[in-house]
Amino acid sequence: MVDYKFNISSNEYLPLRDVVFNTLRDAILTGKLEPGERLMENQLAEKLGVSRTPIREALRMLKLENLVELTPRKGAQVLDMSEKDIIDVLGIREVLEGLATQLACQKMTPEIWEELKQTQQELEQAANGSDKEKIVNIDEHFHHLIFLSTKNERLIQIFNNLKTQLYRYRMAHIKLEGGMKEIILQHREILNAIENKNAEQGEILAKKHIQYQTKFILDALHKKE
């Protein structure tokens, strides 16, 4: 039996299929389940202590999020990130981050500003450690605060709809050697633009930040080929 490196996260308020789905999705996003890894229904059911039905339903849900591939008579397999997916998703994020940062330069409140600075400090401290999930979660919160400051509910909703896929790209980037130093420097520049209420510069810096992330991941992908 495959030694799956995760356990089910129980939640009495969710249907079992959703609990299994959340558990498997988290394992894929954080790299506990790696690209190309086979997901056998019977082995997953035994590992998680459930029947095969919620496993099967969860795998179908993961397929809709483009995280697994289902092949007749072969079962499920964790999908790798394709070059097209990276370009498409991060291209959307580039536009959204640019707009959000532009608005943040104009609408940032003192309360969110203080939390944003604190989050950056936490990121810089975490960058010295080995806990990749912690780093990714702090980075995610940094950008969440920028979107929150826009007070644009539709923009925030669109960004939240991409969170699952964006988390995977963040994790891929953080795991690569040499990326954190530049991320921290770029965050500092974005903070400076927001503090000085320079909306035009903030938009440019935010877009460059995502362009850098895209290139970094794509370069690593090409080196694997």
C-alpha positions in Angstrom: 0.0 0.0 0.0 1.2 3.5 -0.8 2.3 5.4 2.3 0.0 8.4 2.0 1.5 11.2 4.1 -1.7 12.8 5.5 -4.7 12.1 7.6 -8.4 13.0 7.2 -9.4 16.4 8.7 -12.8 15.6 10.3 -15.6 18.2 10.3 -19.0 17.3 11.7 -20.7 20.1 9.7 -19.6 18.9 6.2 -20.7 15.9 4.2 -18.1 13.1 4.2 -17.3 13.6 0.5 -16.4 17.3 1.2 -14.2 16.3 4.2 -12.3 13.8 1.9 -12.2 16.4 -0.9 -10.7 19.0 1.4 -8.2 16.5 2.8 -7.0 15.4 -0.6 -6.9 18.9 -2.0 -4.8 20.1 0.9 -2.4 17.2 0.4 -2.0 18.0 -3.3 -1.6 21.8 -2.8 1.0 21.3 -0.1 2.9 18.7 -2.0 2.2 15.8 0.3 0.7 14.2 -2.9 3.1 14.8 -5.7 2.4 15.3 -9.4 2.1 12.0 -11.2 1.2 10.1 -8.0 -1.5 7.5 -8.4 -4.6 7.8 -6.1 -6.1 4.3 -5.6 -9.6 4.4 -4.2 -9.3 1.3 -2.1 -6.0 2.4 -0.5 -7.3 5.9 0.1 -10.4 4.5 1.7 -8.4 2.3 4.0 -6.0 5.1 4.9 -8.8 7.6 5.6 -11.1 5.1 7.3 -14.1 5.7 4.9 -15.9 3.8 2.2 -14.9 4.1 -1.5 -18.0 6.2 -2.3 -16.9 9.5 -0.8 -13.4 8.9 -2.2 -14.8 8.5 -5.7 -17.0 11.6 -5.3 -14.0 13.6 -3.9 -11.9 12.6 -6.9 -14.5 13.8 -9.3 -14.5 17.2 -7.5 -10.7 17.4 -7.7 -10.9 16.8 -11.4 -13.2 19.8 -11.8 -10.5 21.9 -10.1 -7.9 20.5 -12.5 -5.9 18.9 -9.7 -6.3 15.2 -10.7 -6.8 13.3 -14.0 -9.3 10.4 -14.1 -8.6 7.7 -16.6 -11.0 4.8 -17.2 -9.7 1.5 -15.7 -6.6 3.3 -14.5 -8.0 5.4 -11.7 -6.8 8.9 -10.6 -3.5 10.6 -10.9 -2.3 13.9 -9.5 -1.9 16.4 -12.3 1.3 18.5 -12.7 1.1 22.2 -13.5 1.3 22.7 -17.2 3.1 25.7 -18.8 -0.3 26.9 -20.2 -2.0 26.6 -16.8 0.8 28.6 -15.2 0.7 31.4 -17.8 -3.1 31.5 -17.9 -3.7 31.6 -14.1 -0.8 33.9 -13.2 -1.7 36.1 -16.1 -5.1 36.7 -14.6 -3.5 37.2 -11.2 -1.1 39.8 -12.6 -4.1 41.9 -13.8 -6.0 41.5 -10.5 -3.0 42.3 -8.3 -2.2 45.4 -10.4 -5.7 46.7 -9.9 -5.9 45.8 -6.3 -2.6 47.5 -5.4 -3.6 50.6 -7.4 -6.8 50.8 -5.3 -4.9 50.0 -2.1 -2.7 53.0 -2.6 -5.9 55.1 -2.6 -8.0 53.3 0.0 -5.7 51.7 2.5 -6.9 52.2 6.1 -4.5 52.7 9.1 -5.7 49.4 10.6 -5.1 47.3 7.5 -1.8 49.1 6.9 -0.5 48.2 10.3 -1.5 44.6 9.8 0.1 44.5 6.4 3.4 45.8 7.8 3.2 43.2 10.5 2.5 40.4 8.0 5.6 41.4 6.0 7.7 41.2 9.2 6.3 37.8 9.9 7.1 36.7 6.3 10.7 37.9 6.6 11.1 36.0 9.9 9.5 32.8 8.5 11.8 33.0 5.4 14.7 32.0 7.6 13.0 28.8 8.6 12.1 25.6 6.7 8.3 25.6 7.2 7.2 26.2 3.6 3.5 26.0 4.4 3.8 28.7 7.0 5.7 30.9 4.5 3.0 30.4 1.8 0.2 31.1 4.3 1.8 34.3 5.4 2.4 35.4 1.8 -1.2 34.6 1.0 -2.4 36.8 3.9 -0.2 39.7 2.7 -1.9 39.7 -0.6 -5.3 39.1 0.9 -4.9 42.3 3.0 -4.2 44.3 -0.2 -7.3 43.1 -1.8 -9.3 43.6 1.4 -8.2 47.2 1.5 -9.8 47.9 -1.9 -13.3 47.6 -0.5 -14.3 46.2 -3.9 -16.3 43.1 -3.0 -16.5 41.8 -6.6 -12.7 42.1 -7.0 -12.1 40.2 -3.7 -14.6 37.5 -4.8 -12.9 36.9 -8.1 -9.5 36.7 -6.4 -10.8 34.3 -3.8 -12.2 32.1 -6.6 -8.6 31.6 -7.8 -7.1 30.9 -4.3 -6.9 27.2 -4.7 -4.9 27.3 -7.9 -2.8 30.3 -6.7 -1.8 28.4 -3.5 -0.3 25.6 -5.6 1.8 28.1 -7.6 2.9 29.9 -4.4 4.0 26.6 -3.0 5.9 25.7 -6.1 7.6 29.0 -6.1 8.6 28.9 -2.4 10.0 25.4 -2.7 12.4 26.6 -5.4 15.8 27.7 -4.2 16.6 31.4 -4.5 13.1 32.9 -4.7 12.4 34.2 -1.2 15.0 37.0 -1.1 13.5 38.6 -4.3 9.9 38.2 -3.0 10.7 40.0 0.2 12.4 42.9 -1.7 9.4 43.2 -4.1 7.0 43.2 -1.1 9.0 46.1 0.4 8.7 48.1 -2.8 5.0 47.5 -2.9 4.6 48.6 0.7 6.6 51.7 -0.1 4.3 52.6 -3.0 1.2 52.0 -0.8 2.6 54.2 2.0 3.4 57.0 -0.5 -0.1 56.6 -2.1 1.6 56.2 -5.5 -1.1 54.2 -7.3 0.6 54.2 -10.7 3.8 52.8 -9.2 2.0 50.4 -7.0 0.2 48.8 -10.0 3.5 48.5 -11.9 5.3 46.9 -9.0 2.5 44.5 -8.3 2.4 43.3 -11.9 6.2 42.9 -12.0 6.0 40.9 -8.8 3.7 38.3 -10.5 5.6 38.4 -13.8 8.7 37.5 -11.8 6.9 34.6 -10.1 5.6 33.4 -13.4 9.1 33.5 -15.0 10.7 31.8 -12.0 8.3 28.9 -12.1 8.5 28.5 -15.8 12.3 28.5 -15.8 12.3 25.8 -13.2 9.8 23.8 -15.2 11.9 24.0 -18.3 15.0 22.8 -16.4 13.1 19.7 -15.4 12.4 18.8 -19.1 
